[in-house]
Amino acid sequence: MSARIAVSLIGQRRYWPMLVAQSLGAFNDNLFRFSMISLATYSSLTLFGRGEEWMNPAAATAFTLAMFLFSAIAGRIADRYDRTQILRFTKFAEIWLMMMAAIGFFLQSGVWLVVTLFFMGMQSAFFAPTKNAALPNLLEDHELVYGNAVLSGALNMSILIGIVVGTLLAVSHQGGMVVGGILVGMAILGWISIRQLPAIPAANPDMKINWNFIGETIRVLRFAGAHPRVLRPLLGVAWFWMLGAAIIFSGMPTFTSDVIGGDQNVLSLFNATFTIGGALGAILCGALSGRGNALIFSVIGAIGLVLFPADLAFNTMGRPLLADDVERMGIEAFLADRQNLRILADLVLAAVSAGLFVVPLLAMAQRRAPEELRGRLLSVGSILNAGAATLGNFTLTLVVVLAWPIPAAFLLVASISALIAAYTFYWHLKLRGEAS
């Protein structure tokens, strides 16, 4: 029954334009960012004369900073106007931003590209909370878990494809020009698709817009504190984004090179494994969920995020760090060692657990947020996600400062997940008690 509902949604005008537009947008974001990183690492792209050591943190910070600053205003606008019109406007703006990106790749200007990335983060700040606020208008209550599961699965796959294409294509002959053309083309297709979405009447058309983005951010965070039933699942979703940042962007490159002894191809294998696992977890949650409370899948996912990162940490804790001049092994040599298959399995199962964990929480927040407040309340999720992802990027820094072995980063993830698992299980039991 669940698969039939998901397939039915994909074919309906109230859903598929959102699915296509989000997927193409996520592909573009990651194609752009990883093309920048590849050009800074393997070619001549610089930022103020510096290569990847400046470009990587600048790219991550520019995008998340814009998300953090403008999400609160975006949430207010999502309550004030027709949410479909806002989505159409953001996707139209993406076309112009991708033209800016194409110019940046043509000029090989790191500064231009980082500025463009900041505006892309601003565009995403308006798209994300509006999309989340619009879903309960477009879907029935019992369809929210399925709808979010398919969106989350497609999002993960789009991210992966964008990373792979950006990493490989950018450093090829005329790669920057080709990337720019693809970015513009995908943006146009995203705009065409979102135009097919039906209109959604404004939830609070008389509300005034406050353009003080700092004051509005503080105000909306306080506002969310008065709605703990919505805030709690949003905090859980933020942990998912912090987890991804901690494992993929902060800890994984150093863990792969210095602990496992793998080269760039092994790192790509790990990233692909984690991304595909997250997509499978999201789809699995949608396939197994019934019409009732799906919070039990968040409990199962949280338990998995205790067991598998902990096993990964204990399995690799005793390995000595490799020196920089030691040759790293490729994928074939890595897979030939049967002990490494346990590492790969832990990554897959941790990612599946993350997918199971996040989907019911997002659906719960959407379901609980009142219609006239939904844009503002769900914009808090974008703010928390941006902040959590930024903190996750400093996980490895904390491990180094405390003089812990590098695999301890996964043990830290498991420890925090244990607390979240206990708290989520408590709320699952409480909700079951209220329903009975």
C-alpha positions as CSV (number, residue, x, y, z in Angstrom):
1,M,0.0,0.0,0.0
2,S,2.8,2.4,0.9
3,A,4.6,1.9,-2.4
4,R,1.3,2.5,-4.3
5,I,0.8,5.8,-2.5
6,A,4.3,7.0,-3.3
7,V,4.0,6.1,-6.9
8,S,0.6,7.7,-7.0
9,L,2.0,11.0,-5.6
10,I,4.9,11.0,-8.1
11,G,2.3,11.1,-10.9
12,Q,0.2,13.9,-9.5
13,R,0.5,17.6,-10.3
14,R,0.3,18.6,-6.7
15,Y,3.6,16.7,-6.0
16,W,5.8,16.0,-8.9
17,P,6.7,19.6,-9.8
18,M,8.1,20.0,-6.2
19,L,10.0,16.8,-6.5
20,V,11.6,17.7,-9.8
21,A,12.4,21.3,-8.8
22,Q,14.0,20.3,-5.5
23,S,16.0,17.5,-7.1
24,L,17.4,19.8,-9.9
25,G,18.1,22.5,-7.4
26,A,20.1,20.2,-5.1
27,F,22.0,18.9,-8.1
28,N,22.9,22.4,-9.1
29,D,24.0,23.4,-5.6
30,N,26.4,20.5,-5.3
31,L,27.5,20.6,-8.9
32,F,28.5,24.3,-8.4
33,R,30.2,23.8,-5.0
34,F,32.2,20.7,-5.9
35,S,33.2,22.2,-9.2
36,M,34.6,25.1,-7.3
37,I,36.4,22.8,-4.9
38,S,37.8,20.7,-7.7
39,L,39.1,23.7,-9.6
40,A,40.7,25.0,-6.4
41,T,42.3,21.7,-5.7
42,Y,43.4,20.5,-9.1
43,S,43.5,23.7,-11.2
44,S,44.2,27.4,-11.0
45,L,41.1,28.7,-9.2
46,T,42.0,30.8,-6.2
47,L,40.5,33.0,-3.6
48,F,42.7,36.0,-2.9
49,G,45.6,34.0,-4.1
50,R,44.9,31.0,-2.0
51,G,43.7,27.6,-3.2
52,E,41.7,24.9,-1.5
53,E,42.7,25.9,2.0
54,W,40.6,29.0,1.6
55,M,38.1,27.9,-1.0
56,N,36.6,25.0,0.9
57,P,35.7,26.8,4.1
58,A,34.7,29.9,2.2
59,A,32.3,27.8,0.0
60,A,30.7,26.1,3.0
61,T,30.4,29.3,5.1
62,A,29.0,31.5,2.3
63,F,26.1,29.1,1.7
64,T,25.2,28.3,5.3
65,L,25.6,31.9,6.4
66,A,23.0,33.1,3.9
67,M,20.7,30.3,4.9
68,F,21.1,31.3,8.6
69,L,20.5,35.0,7.9
70,F,17.5,35.0,5.6
71,S,15.5,31.9,6.6
72,A,13.4,33.8,9.2
73,I,12.3,36.5,6.7
74,A,11.6,33.7,4.2
75,G,9.3,32.0,6.7
76,R,7.3,35.2,7.3
77,I,7.0,35.7,3.5
78,A,5.8,32.1,3.2
79,D,2.9,32.9,5.6
80,R,2.1,36.2,3.9
81,Y,1.9,35.2,0.2
82,D,0.9,32.3,-2.0
83,R,3.5,29.7,-1.4
84,T,3.5,28.4,-5.0
85,Q,4.2,32.0,-6.3
86,I,7.2,32.2,-3.9
87,L,8.5,28.9,-5.1
88,R,8.2,30.0,-8.7
89,F,10.0,33.2,-8.0
90,T,12.9,31.5,-6.2
91,K,13.3,29.0,-9.2
92,F,13.2,31.9,-11.6
93,A,15.9,33.7,-9.6
94,E,18.0,30.5,-9.7
95,I,18.3,31.0,-13.5
96,W,19.9,34.3,-13.1
97,L,22.2,33.0,-10.3
98,M,23.3,30.2,-12.5
99,M,24.1,32.7,-15.3
100,M,26.3,34.5,-12.7
101,A,27.9,31.2,-11.9
102,A,28.7,30.5,-15.5
103,I,30.3,33.9,-15.8
104,G,32.4,33.1,-12.7
105,F,33.6,29.8,-14.2
106,F,34.4,31.6,-17.5
107,L,36.4,34.3,-15.7
108,Q,38.0,31.7,-13.2
109,S,37.2,34.2,-10.4
110,G,37.0,32.7,-7.0
111,V,35.6,35.9,-5.4
112,W,32.8,36.1,-8.0
113,L,31.9,32.4,-7.4
114,V,31.9,32.7,-3.6
115,V,29.6,35.8,-3.8
116,T,27.3,33.9,-6.2
117,L,27.3,31.0,-3.7
118,F,26.2,33.4,-1.0
119,F,23.2,34.5,-3.2
120,M,22.5,30.8,-3.9
121,G,22.3,30.2,-0.1
122,M,19.8,33.1,0.1
123,Q,17.7,31.6,-2.7
124,S,17.7,28.3,-0.9
125,A,16.7,30.1,2.3
126,F,13.5,31.1,0.6
127,F,12.9,27.8,-1.1
128,A,13.3,25.4,1.8
129,P,10.9,26.7,4.4
130,T,8.3,27.6,1.7
131,K,8.5,24.0,0.3
132,N,8.1,22.5,3.8
133,A,5.2,24.9,4.6
134,A,3.5,24.1,1.2
135,L,3.6,20.3,1.5
136,P,0.8,20.0,4.1
137,N,-1.3,22.2,1.7
138,L,-0.6,19.9,-1.2
139,L,-0.7,16.4,0.5
140,E,-3.2,14.7,2.8
141,D,-2.1,14.2,6.4
142,H,-1.4,10.5,5.9
143,E,0.7,11.2,2.8
144,L,3.2,13.5,4.5
145,V,5.6,10.7,5.6
146,Y,5.5,9.2,2.1
147,G,5.9,12.6,0.4
148,N,8.9,13.5,2.6
149,A,10.5,10.1,2.2
150,V,10.5,10.4,-1.6
151,L,11.7,14.0,-1.5
152,S,14.5,13.0,0.9
153,G,15.6,10.0,-1.1
154,A,15.6,12.0,-4.3
155,L,17.5,14.9,-2.5
156,N,20.3,12.5,-1.4
157,M,20.7,11.0,-4.9
158,S,20.7,14.5,-6.5
159,I,23.4,15.6,-4.1
160,L,25.5,12.5,-4.9
161,I,25.1,13.0,-8.7
162,G,26.0,16.7,-8.3
163,I,29.1,15.9,-6.3
164,V,30.3,13.2,-8.8
165,V,29.6,15.3,-11.9
166,G,31.2,18.5,-10.4
167,T,34.3,16.6,-9.2
168,L,34.9,14.9,-12.5
169,L,33.7,17.4,-15.0
170,A,35.2,20.7,-13.7
171,V,38.8,19.6,-14.2
172,S,38.2,18.3,-17.7
173,H,38.9,20.3,-20.9
174,Q,36.7,23.5,-20.8
175,G,35.1,21.9,-17.8
176,G,34.1,25.2,-16.2
177,M,32.3,26.3,-19.3
178,V,30.4,23.0,-19.5
179,V,29.5,23.2,-15.8
180,G,28.1,26.7,-16.3
181,G,26.0,25.5,-19.3
182,I,24.6,22.6,-17.3
183,L,23.8,24.9,-14.3
184,V,21.8,27.3,-16.4
185,G,20.0,24.4,-18.2
186,M,19.0,22.6,-15.0
187,A,17.8,25.9,-13.5
188,I,15.5,26.6,-16.5
189,L,14.1,23.0,-16.2
190,G,13.5,23.6,-12.5
191,W,11.6,26.8,-13.2
192,I,9.5,25.1,-15.9
193,S,8.6,22.3,-13.5
194,I,7.6,24.4,-10.5
195,R,5.3,26.5,-12.7
196,Q,3.1,23.4,-12.9
197,L,2.4,23.4,-9.2
198,P,-1.2,24.5,-8.3
199,A,-1.7,27.7,-6.4
200,I,-1.8,27.8,-2.6
201,P,-3.9,30.7,-1.0
202,A,-1.9,32.9,1.4
203,A,-2.2,31.7,5.0
204,N,-1.9,35.1,6.6
205,P,-2.3,37.8,3.9
206,D,-2.6,40.8,6.4
207,M,0.7,40.1,8.2
208,K,3.4,42.8,7.9
209,I,6.9,41.9,6.7
210,N,9.8,42.8,8.9
211,W,13.0,43.2,6.8
212,N,15.4,43.4,9.8
213,F,16.8,39.9,9.2
214,I,18.8,39.8,12.4
215,G,15.9,40.9,14.6
216,E,13.6,38.6,12.7
217,T,15.9,35.6,13.3
218,I,16.0,36.3,17.0
219,R,12.2,36.8,17.1
220,V,11.4,33.6,15.2
221,L,13.7,31.5,17.4
222,R,11.9,32.9,20.5
223,F,8.6,32.3,18.7
224,A,9.5,28.6,18.1
225,G,10.3,28.2,21.8
226,A,6.7,28.9,22.5
227,H,5.7,25.9,20.2
228,P,7.8,23.1,21.6
229,R,5.7,20.4,19.8
230,V,7.1,21.8,16.5
231,L,10.5,22.7,17.8
232,R,11.4,19.3,19.1
233,P,11.2,17.4,15.8
234,L,13.0,20.3,14.1
235,L,15.9,19.9,16.6
236,G,16.1,16.2,15.6
237,V,16.3,17.1,11.9
238,A,19.1,19.6,12.7
239,W,21.0,16.8,14.3
240,F,20.7,14.9,11.0
241,W,22.4,17.8,9.2
242,M,25.1,18.1,11.9
243,L,25.7,14.4,11.6
244,G,26.2,14.6,7.8
245,A,28.5,17.6,8.1
246,A,30.5,15.9,10.9
247,I,30.9,12.6,9.0
248,I,31.1,13.6,5.3
249,F,32.7,17.1,5.3
250,S,34.7,17.3,8.5
251,G,35.9,13.9,9.5
252,M,35.7,11.7,6.5
253,P,38.6,13.1,4.4
254,T,41.1,12.8,7.2
255,F,39.7,9.5,8.4
256,T,40.0,8.0,4.9
257,S,43.5,9.3,4.3
258,D,45.3,9.0,7.6
259,V,43.4,6.2,9.4
260,I,42.2,3.9,6.6
261,G,45.0,4.8,4.2
262,G,42.7,5.3,1.2
263,D,43.1,7.6,-1.7
264,Q,40.6,10.1,-3.2
265,N,38.8,7.3,-4.9
266,V,38.2,5.5,-1.6
267,L,36.9,8.8,-0.2
268,S,34.5,9.1,-3.1
269,L,33.3,5.5,-2.4
270,F,32.7,6.4,1.2
271,N,30.8,9.6,0.3
272,A,28.7,7.7,-2.3
273,T,28.0,4.9,0.2
274,F,26.8,7.3,2.9
275,T,24.6,9.3,0.5
276,I,23.0,6.3,-1.1
277,G,22.4,4.8,2.3
278,G,20.6,7.9,3.4
279,A,18.4,7.8,0.4
280,L,17.6,4.1,1.0
281,G,16.7,4.8,4.6
282,A,14.3,7.6,3.6
283,I,12.6,5.4,1.0
284,L,12.5,2.4,3.5
285,C,10.8,4.6,6.0
286,G,8.2,5.6,3.5
287,A,7.7,2.0,2.3
288,L,7.2,0.7,5.8
289,S,5.1,3.5,7.4
290,G,1.4,3.0,7.9
291,R,-1.1,5.7,8.3
292,G,-0.4,6.1,12.0
293,N,2.5,7.5,14.0
294,A,5.8,6.8,12.3
295,L,8.0,8.1,15.1
296,I,9.1,4.5,15.9
297,F,11.3,4.7,12.7
298,S,13.1,7.7,14.2
299,V,13.7,5.6,17.3
300,I,15.1,2.7,15.2
301,G,17.2,5.2,13.2
302,A,18.6,6.8,16.3
303,I,19.6,3.4,17.8
304,G,21.3,2.7,14.5
305,L,23.2,6.0,14.8
306,V,24.5,4.7,18.2
307,L,25.5,1.2,17.1
308,F,27.1,1.7,13.7
309,P,29.3,4.8,14.3
310,A,30.4,3.3,17.6
311,D,31.4,0.0,15.8
312,L,33.2,2.1,13.2
313,A,35.1,3.9,16.0
314,F,36.0,0.8,17.9
315,N,37.0,-1.1,14.8
316,T,39.5,1.6,13.7
317,M,40.6,3.1,17.0
318,G,43.8,1.2,17.3
319,R,45.1,1.9,13.8
320,P,48.3,4.1,13.6
321,L,48.1,7.3,11.6
322,L,49.8,7.1,8.2
323,A,52.5,9.6,7.3
324,D,51.9,12.0,4.5
325,D,54.5,10.3,2.3
326,V,53.0,6.9,2.5
327,E,51.2,5.8,-0.7
328,R,47.5,5.5,-0.3
329,M,45.5,2.5,-1.6
330,G,42.8,2.6,-4.2
331,I,39.3,1.1,-4.2
332,E,40.5,-2.3,-5.5
333,A,43.1,-2.7,-2.7
334,F,40.6,-1.4,-0.1
335,L,37.9,-3.9,-1.1
336,A,40.4,-6.8,-1.2
337,D,40.9,-6.5,2.5
338,R,37.9,-8.3,4.1
339,Q,38.3,-6.2,7.3
340,N,37.5,-3.1,5.4
341,L,34.1,-4.5,4.4
342,R,33.0,-4.0,8.0
343,I,33.9,-0.3,7.7
344,L,31.8,-0.1,4.5
345,A,28.9,-1.9,6.2
346,D,29.0,0.4,9.2
347,L,28.8,3.5,6.9
348,V,25.9,2.1,4.9
349,L,23.9,1.1,7.9
350,A,24.6,4.4,9.7
351,A,23.4,6.3,6.6
352,V,20.2,4.1,6.4
353,S,19.6,4.8,10.1
354,A,20.0,8.5,9.4
355,G,17.4,8.3,6.6
356,L,15.0,6.4,8.9
357,F,15.5,8.9,11.6
358,V,14.9,12.2,9.8
359,V,11.8,11.6,7.6
360,P,9.1,11.1,10.4
361,L,10.4,14.1,12.3
362,L,10.1,16.4,9.4
363,A,6.6,15.1,8.7
364,M,5.7,15.6,12.3
365,A,6.9,19.2,12.3
366,Q,4.8,19.9,9.2
367,R,1.8,18.2,10.6
368,R,1.9,20.0,14.0
369,A,2.6,23.6,12.7
370,P,-0.6,25.6,12.5
371,E,-1.4,26.8,8.9
372,E,-1.1,30.5,9.6
373,L,2.2,30.1,11.4
374,R,3.7,27.2,9.4
375,G,6.1,29.2,7.3
376,R,7.7,31.0,10.3
377,L,7.9,27.9,12.4
378,L,9.4,25.7,9.7
379,S,11.9,28.4,8.8
380,V,13.4,27.8,12.2
381,G,14.3,24.4,10.8
382,S,16.4,26.0,8.1
383,I,18.1,28.2,10.7
384,L,18.9,25.2,13.0
385,N,20.1,23.1,10.0
386,A,22.5,25.8,8.9
387,G,23.8,26.3,12.4
388,A,24.1,22.5,13.0
389,A,25.9,21.9,9.7
390,T,28.4,24.7,10.6
391,L,29.0,23.1,14.1
392,G,29.4,19.7,12.4
393,N,32.2,21.0,10.3
394,F,34.2,21.7,13.4
395,T,33.8,18.1,14.8
396,L,37.3,17.1,13.7
397,T,38.7,20.3,15.1
398,L,37.3,19.4,18.5
399,V,38.7,15.9,18.4
400,V,42.2,17.4,17.5
401,V,42.0,20.0,20.3
402,L,41.2,17.3,22.8
403,A,44.0,15.2,21.5
404,W,41.7,12.3,20.8
405,P,42.3,9.7,18.1
406,I,40.5,10.6,14.8
407,P,37.9,7.7,15.1
408,A,36.7,9.3,18.3
409,A,34.7,11.6,16.1
410,F,32.4,8.7,15.3
411,L,32.3,7.8,19.0
412,L,31.2,11.4,19.8
413,V,28.4,11.0,17.2
414,A,27.3,7.7,18.8
415,S,27.2,9.3,22.3
416,I,25.0,12.2,21.3
417,S,22.8,9.8,19.3
418,A,22.3,7.7,22.4
419,L,20.8,10.7,24.2
420,I,18.6,11.5,21.2
421,A,17.5,7.9,20.9
422,A,16.4,7.8,24.6
423,Y,14.6,11.1,24.2
424,T,12.9,10.0,21.0
425,F,11.8,6.7,22.5
426,Y,10.3,8.6,25.5
427,W,8.2,10.7,23.1
428,H,7.2,7.7,21.1
429,L,5.8,6.0,24.3
430,K,4.1,9.2,25.3
431,L,2.4,9.7,22.0
432,R,1.2,6.0,22.1
433,G,-0.2,6.6,25.5
434,E,-2.0,9.7,24.4
435,A,-3.5,7.8,21.4
436,S,-4.7,4.9,23.4
